[in-house]
Amino acid sequence: MQFFDRLKTMLHALDSTESRPTQTVTPVDPISADQLTVPLDTAPAVNQTPALILVHHVTTDGQELQTPEMIAGTVGDEIHLPNVNLPGYHLVDINGLTRWFTSERARIVLTYEREYGQPIWVYAYDIDQRQLIGLPTMQRGRLGDPYQVTAPTVAGFKLLRSVGDLNGEYTTTSKTVLFFYRNANWRQTDLSTGFIQIKMATQVYPYPGATTTNYWLKLPVGAIYKTYMRVQLTDGTTWYTLGEDQWIAEANVQLTNSNQLLPATPAAYRTRHKKQVHQTGVISFVPGKQVHTYLEPYGRYLTTVTHGEKVVLTERLLDDNRVVWYRIQGRGYLPGRYLTQLDPPDFVY
C-alpha cells in the first residue's frame, strides 16, 4: 500500500502544478528498486543463451552414486529433472533446484539414503521337545551392509548346531537362522517309538530326573503303554515319555511289542481269498504325501509309499469285510483303495 500511496501523492502533485504553476511542490522520495522486485516464481525472459546443468546423485556422506547427468537448454526454459529413483536408495534432499534455467552454468545435488534391507530372523529351538525356547529376535541393517549372527545363550540348554547363514549382507529378501539346543542334563535321546510294560507300581513325573510330582496315581503292574521318546541323562539314568510332561524311569518298566495290543485278525481270508498276482499300480493318496503300508492286513506299520509312486504288486487278497489288500513287493500290504492304474486291470471275484 505504501507504493500506491506514493504514486497517488505524485499524481496529486502534478495536478496541483498544472492548476497553480507558482505553487511549490513538496519533493517525494523516489521508489526504491526493492519495491519493484519481480516475484520469485516469475520465469526469466527467454533468450538464446545456452544453459547447462549438472545433476549429481550422491549419498549422505557425499559419495557419487553414478556419473553426473547433464541437462541442456536455454536460459528461461523450464527444467525437467532426470529419473531420481535409484534401486536400493530413497531421495532425502535436493539442493540447487530451480524451475527454469537461470544461468549458463548451474548444478543440482540430489542426496540419497540407503534403504533398509529385509530382516534376519533368529530362532532358538529345542530339538527334542520340538518347540521354541524364548521369543524370536530380529536384526536389521541397510542394504549391502554386512551382518553376523551369534547364537543366543539359553539357560539350561546346550547348543547343538545351526541352520542358515550366520554371515552375509542385508538384501531385499528376509533370512532365517535356526539354532538347535538340547537340555543341558540330557546326554542322548531316541525318538523312535515303542511299547513298554510296567513291572512295578510306577510314579509318573513331569520331566526326566524329577523327584517330586503332582500326579497322585501310579501306573499299575502289567499295563502296557506306547512311548514316544527315550532320554538318557548325564547321571546315567534313562527315562521314557508317555505324553506331554509325563515321564517314567526305565528301572520300573520293560520293553515289549504291540502284538498283544492288537485284536487277532481272522485267518480265513488268508487262505480262502489269497492269490498271487503280477501287476503294477500307482499310489493314489494325497499329492506330496505318504501313506503307511502294513506288515500284514490290519497289522503294524511297516513303511510308507508316496503318492504317484509306481509299485510292483505280488499278492491280492480279500478279507471277510470285502476289503481288497495288495502286497507291494518288499514293502508290505496296502488297501486297494490306495492304488490306481493297475496293469493288468483288476478283476472281480
C-alpha positions as CSV (number, residue, x, y, z in Angstrom):
1,M,0.0,0.0,0.0
2,Q,3.0,2.3,0.6
3,F,3.8,2.2,-3.2
4,F,0.3,3.2,-4.2
5,D,0.1,5.9,-1.6
6,R,3.3,7.5,-3.0
7,L,2.0,7.1,-6.6
8,K,-1.2,8.9,-5.5
9,T,0.8,11.7,-3.9
10,M,2.9,12.2,-7.1
11,L,-0.2,12.4,-9.3
12,H,-1.8,14.9,-6.9
13,A,1.3,17.0,-7.1
14,L,1.2,17.1,-10.9
15,D,-2.4,18.2,-10.8
16,S,-1.6,21.0,-8.4
17,T,1.3,22.2,-10.6
18,E,-0.9,22.5,-13.6
19,S,-3.6,24.5,-11.7
20,R,-1.2,26.5,-9.6
21,P,2.1,27.0,-11.5
22,T,3.6,29.3,-8.9
23,Q,3.0,26.9,-6.0
24,T,6.0,25.0,-4.7
25,V,5.7,21.2,-4.9
26,T,6.9,19.2,-2.0
27,P,9.6,16.7,-3.1
28,V,8.6,13.0,-3.0
29,D,11.1,10.2,-2.1
30,P,12.0,8.1,-5.1
31,I,10.7,4.5,-5.2
32,S,13.5,2.1,-4.3
33,A,14.3,-0.9,-6.6
34,D,13.5,-3.4,-3.8
35,Q,9.9,-2.3,-4.0
36,L,9.7,-3.2,-7.7
37,T,11.4,-6.7,-7.5
38,V,9.9,-9.4,-9.8
39,P,8.2,-12.2,-7.8
40,L,10.4,-15.3,-7.3
41,D,8.1,-17.6,-9.2
42,T,8.2,-15.5,-12.3
43,A,10.1,-17.1,-15.2
44,P,13.1,-15.1,-16.5
45,A,12.9,-13.8,-20.0
46,V,13.6,-16.5,-22.6
47,N,16.7,-15.7,-24.8
48,Q,19.1,-17.7,-26.9
49,T,21.7,-18.0,-24.3
50,P,22.6,-21.8,-24.0
51,A,22.5,-23.2,-20.4
52,L,23.8,-26.4,-18.9
53,I,23.0,-28.0,-15.5
54,L,25.0,-30.9,-13.9
55,V,22.8,-33.2,-11.8
56,H,24.8,-35.1,-9.1
57,H,23.4,-38.2,-7.3
58,V,25.3,-38.5,-4.0
59,T,24.9,-40.4,-0.7
60,T,24.5,-38.7,2.6
61,D,28.3,-38.9,3.1
62,G,29.0,-37.3,-0.3
63,Q,29.8,-40.3,-2.4
64,E,28.7,-40.2,-6.0
65,L,26.2,-42.9,-6.9
66,Q,26.6,-42.6,-10.6
67,T,28.2,-40.3,-13.3
68,P,26.6,-36.8,-13.1
69,E,23.9,-36.2,-15.6
70,M,23.8,-33.1,-17.9
71,I,20.6,-31.2,-18.7
72,A,21.0,-28.7,-21.6
73,G,18.6,-25.9,-22.5
74,T,18.3,-22.2,-23.0
75,V,18.0,-19.6,-20.2
76,G,14.4,-19.2,-19.4
77,D,13.4,-22.7,-20.5
78,E,11.7,-25.0,-17.9
79,I,13.9,-27.7,-16.3
80,H,12.9,-31.3,-16.4
81,L,14.8,-33.5,-13.9
82,P,16.0,-37.0,-14.9
83,N,14.8,-40.1,-13.0
84,V,15.5,-39.7,-9.3
85,N,14.6,-43.3,-8.4
86,L,17.7,-45.4,-7.7
87,P,17.3,-49.0,-6.7
88,G,18.1,-49.5,-3.0
89,Y,18.1,-45.8,-2.2
90,H,15.5,-43.1,-1.4
91,L,15.8,-39.4,-2.0
92,V,16.1,-37.3,1.1
93,D,17.3,-33.8,-0.1
94,I,17.6,-31.6,-3.2
95,N,20.0,-28.7,-3.4
96,G,20.1,-26.1,-6.1
97,L,16.9,-26.9,-7.8
98,T,15.1,-24.2,-9.8
99,R,12.1,-24.4,-12.1
100,W,13.8,-22.7,-15.0
101,F,17.3,-22.3,-16.5
102,T,18.5,-19.1,-14.8
103,S,22.2,-19.1,-15.8
104,E,24.6,-20.5,-18.3
105,R,26.1,-22.9,-15.7
106,A,24.5,-24.5,-12.6
107,R,24.4,-27.7,-10.6
108,I,21.7,-29.6,-8.7
109,V,22.7,-32.1,-6.0
110,L,20.3,-34.9,-5.2
111,T,21.1,-36.6,-1.9
112,Y,20.1,-40.2,-1.2
113,E,19.9,-42.5,1.8
114,R,20.3,-46.3,1.5
115,E,17.2,-48.2,2.2
116,Y,16.9,-50.8,4.9
117,G,17.2,-54.5,3.9
118,Q,14.9,-57.2,4.9
119,P,15.4,-58.5,8.5
120,I,17.4,-61.5,9.7
121,W,15.2,-63.6,12.0
122,V,16.8,-65.7,14.7
123,Y,15.1,-68.6,16.4
124,A,16.3,-70.8,19.4
125,Y,14.7,-74.3,19.1
126,D,14.6,-77.2,21.5
127,I,15.5,-80.1,19.1
128,D,14.0,-82.8,21.3
129,Q,10.8,-81.2,22.6
130,R,10.3,-79.5,19.1
131,Q,9.4,-76.1,20.4
132,L,10.8,-72.6,20.6
133,I,12.9,-71.5,23.5
134,G,12.1,-67.9,24.1
135,L,11.0,-65.2,21.6
136,P,12.4,-64.8,18.1
137,T,14.9,-61.9,17.6
138,M,15.3,-59.7,14.6
139,Q,18.4,-57.9,13.1
140,R,18.1,-55.0,10.7
141,G,20.6,-53.1,8.6
142,R,20.8,-51.1,5.4
143,L,21.1,-52.9,2.0
144,G,24.6,-54.1,1.4
145,D,25.7,-53.8,5.0
146,P,27.3,-57.0,6.4
147,Y,25.6,-58.9,9.2
148,Q,26.8,-61.6,11.7
149,V,24.5,-63.7,13.8
150,T,25.6,-65.2,17.1
151,A,23.8,-68.0,19.0
152,P,21.8,-66.7,21.9
153,T,22.6,-68.1,25.3
154,V,19.7,-70.1,26.7
155,A,19.9,-71.0,30.4
156,G,19.7,-74.8,31.0
157,F,20.4,-75.7,27.4
158,K,23.5,-76.5,25.3
159,L,23.9,-75.6,21.6
160,L,24.0,-78.4,19.1
161,R,24.0,-76.9,15.7
162,S,22.6,-74.1,13.5
163,V,20.9,-73.9,10.1
164,G,21.1,-70.8,8.0
165,D,23.7,-68.2,7.0
166,L,25.5,-66.8,10.1
167,N,27.3,-64.2,8.0
168,G,26.3,-62.3,4.9
169,E,24.8,-59.0,3.9
170,Y,21.4,-57.5,4.1
171,T,19.3,-57.9,0.9
172,T,15.8,-57.4,-0.3
173,T,15.0,-60.9,0.9
174,S,14.5,-61.8,4.6
175,K,16.6,-64.7,6.0
176,T,16.1,-67.1,8.9
177,V,18.7,-68.6,11.2
178,L,17.8,-71.6,13.4
179,F,19.8,-72.6,16.5
180,F,19.1,-76.0,17.9
181,Y,19.6,-76.8,21.6
182,R,19.3,-79.7,23.9
183,N,18.6,-79.8,27.6
184,A,21.9,-79.5,29.4
185,N,21.1,-82.5,31.6
186,W,20.2,-84.8,28.6
187,R,23.1,-86.8,27.2
188,Q,21.3,-88.7,24.5
189,T,17.8,-89.0,23.1
190,D,16.0,-91.6,21.0
191,L,12.8,-90.5,19.1
192,S,11.8,-94.0,17.9
193,T,8.5,-95.2,19.3
194,G,7.8,-98.5,21.1
195,F,5.9,-100.1,23.8
196,I,6.8,-100.6,27.5
197,Q,5.2,-102.8,30.2
198,I,5.1,-101.7,33.8
199,K,7.0,-104.1,36.1
200,M,6.0,-102.5,39.4
201,A,3.7,-99.7,40.5
202,T,5.2,-96.7,38.9
203,Q,5.0,-93.0,39.6
204,V,4.7,-90.5,36.7
205,Y,6.9,-87.4,36.8
206,P,6.7,-84.0,34.9
207,Y,10.2,-84.2,33.4
208,P,13.1,-86.7,33.4
209,G,15.1,-86.8,36.6
210,A,12.3,-85.1,38.7
211,T,11.9,-86.1,42.3
212,T,8.5,-84.6,43.0
213,T,5.3,-84.9,41.1
214,N,1.6,-83.7,41.1
215,Y,0.5,-87.0,39.6
216,W,-1.0,-88.9,42.5
217,L,-2.0,-92.0,40.6
218,K,0.6,-94.7,39.9
219,L,0.7,-96.9,36.8
220,P,-0.4,-100.5,37.6
221,V,1.7,-103.5,37.2
222,G,1.3,-105.2,33.8
223,A,-0.1,-102.2,32.0
224,I,1.3,-101.5,28.5
225,Y,1.9,-98.0,27.2
226,K,3.3,-96.5,24.0
227,T,6.3,-94.4,24.5
228,Y,7.4,-91.5,22.2
229,M,10.9,-90.8,23.4
230,R,13.7,-92.2,25.5
231,V,16.2,-89.9,27.2
232,Q,19.5,-90.8,28.9
233,L,20.5,-88.2,31.4
234,T,24.0,-87.1,32.3
235,D,23.7,-89.0,35.6
236,G,23.3,-92.3,33.6
237,T,19.5,-92.8,34.3
238,T,17.1,-93.4,31.4
239,W,13.5,-92.1,31.2
240,Y,10.6,-92.7,28.9
241,T,7.8,-90.3,28.0
242,L,4.2,-91.4,27.7
243,G,2.9,-87.9,26.6
244,E,3.4,-84.3,27.4
245,D,5.0,-83.8,30.8
246,Q,4.6,-87.5,31.6
247,W,7.8,-89.4,32.3
248,I,8.7,-92.7,34.0
249,A,12.0,-94.2,35.0
250,E,13.4,-97.1,33.0
251,A,14.1,-99.1,36.2
252,N,10.3,-99.7,36.6
253,V,9.5,-100.9,33.0
254,Q,10.5,-103.4,30.4
255,L,10.3,-103.1,26.6
256,T,7.6,-105.2,24.9
257,N,6.0,-105.3,21.5
258,S,2.4,-104.3,20.4
259,N,1.2,-107.7,19.2
260,Q,-0.9,-108.2,22.4
261,L,-2.5,-104.8,22.0
262,L,-3.9,-105.6,18.5
263,P,-7.0,-107.7,18.1
264,A,-6.5,-111.1,16.5
265,T,-7.3,-110.9,12.8
266,P,-9.4,-113.6,11.1
267,A,-7.2,-116.0,9.2
268,A,-9.9,-117.2,6.8
269,Y,-9.2,-114.5,4.2
270,R,-5.5,-115.5,4.1
271,T,-6.4,-119.0,2.9
272,R,-9.6,-118.6,1.0
273,H,-9.0,-115.4,-0.9
274,K,-5.3,-115.1,-1.3
275,K,-4.0,-115.0,-4.9
276,Q,-0.5,-114.4,-6.3
277,V,-0.5,-111.7,-9.0
278,H,2.0,-110.0,-11.3
279,Q,0.7,-106.4,-11.6
280,T,1.9,-102.8,-11.3
281,G,0.0,-99.9,-9.9
282,V,0.3,-96.2,-8.9
283,I,-0.2,-95.0,-5.4
284,S,-3.2,-92.7,-5.1
285,F,-3.3,-90.8,-1.8
286,V,-2.7,-87.0,-1.3
287,P,-0.3,-85.1,-3.6
288,G,3.1,-84.7,-1.9
289,K,2.1,-87.1,1.0
290,Q,2.9,-90.6,2.0
291,V,0.6,-93.5,3.2
292,H,1.6,-96.3,5.5
293,T,1.9,-100.0,4.5
294,Y,1.4,-102.8,6.9
295,L,3.3,-105.9,8.0
296,E,0.1,-107.8,7.5
297,P,-3.5,-106.6,6.9
298,Y,-4.7,-104.7,10.0
299,G,-1.2,-105.3,11.5
300,R,1.6,-103.0,12.4
301,Y,3.0,-100.3,10.2
302,L,5.9,-101.4,8.1
303,T,7.0,-98.5,5.9
304,T,5.5,-95.8,3.6
305,V,4.8,-95.2,-0.1
306,T,4.5,-91.9,-1.8
307,H,1.5,-90.6,-3.8
308,G,2.2,-91.0,-7.5
309,E,4.8,-93.8,-7.0
310,K,4.7,-96.8,-9.3
311,V,4.9,-100.1,-7.4
312,V,5.0,-103.8,-8.2
313,L,2.2,-106.0,-6.7
314,T,2.8,-109.6,-5.9
315,E,-0.3,-110.7,-4.0
316,R,-4.0,-109.8,-3.8
317,L,-6.5,-110.9,-1.1
318,L,-10.0,-110.1,0.1
319,D,-10.9,-110.2,3.7
320,D,-14.3,-111.1,5.3
321,N,-15.3,-107.4,5.1
322,R,-14.7,-107.5,1.4
323,V,-11.7,-105.1,1.7
324,V,-9.1,-105.7,-1.0
325,W,-5.5,-105.8,0.0
326,Y,-2.4,-105.8,-2.2
327,R,1.1,-106.9,-1.2
328,I,3.7,-104.5,-2.6
329,Q,6.9,-106.2,-3.4
330,G,9.2,-106.0,-0.4
331,R,7.1,-103.3,1.2
332,G,4.1,-104.9,2.9
333,Y,0.3,-104.7,2.4
334,L,-1.8,-101.8,1.3
335,P,-5.6,-101.4,1.0
336,G,-6.6,-101.5,-2.7
337,R,-8.3,-98.1,-2.4
338,Y,-4.9,-96.5,-2.4
339,L,-3.9,-98.0,-5.8
340,T,-4.9,-96.9,-9.3
341,Q,-3.8,-97.6,-12.9
342,L,-3.5,-101.3,-12.3
343,D,-1.7,-103.2,-15.1
344,P,-3.2,-105.6,-15.9
345,P,-6.5,-104.3,-14.7
346,D,-8.1,-105.7,-11.5
347,F,-10.6,-108.5,-11.6
348,V,-13.7,-109.2,-9.6
349,Y,-14.2,-112.3,-7.5
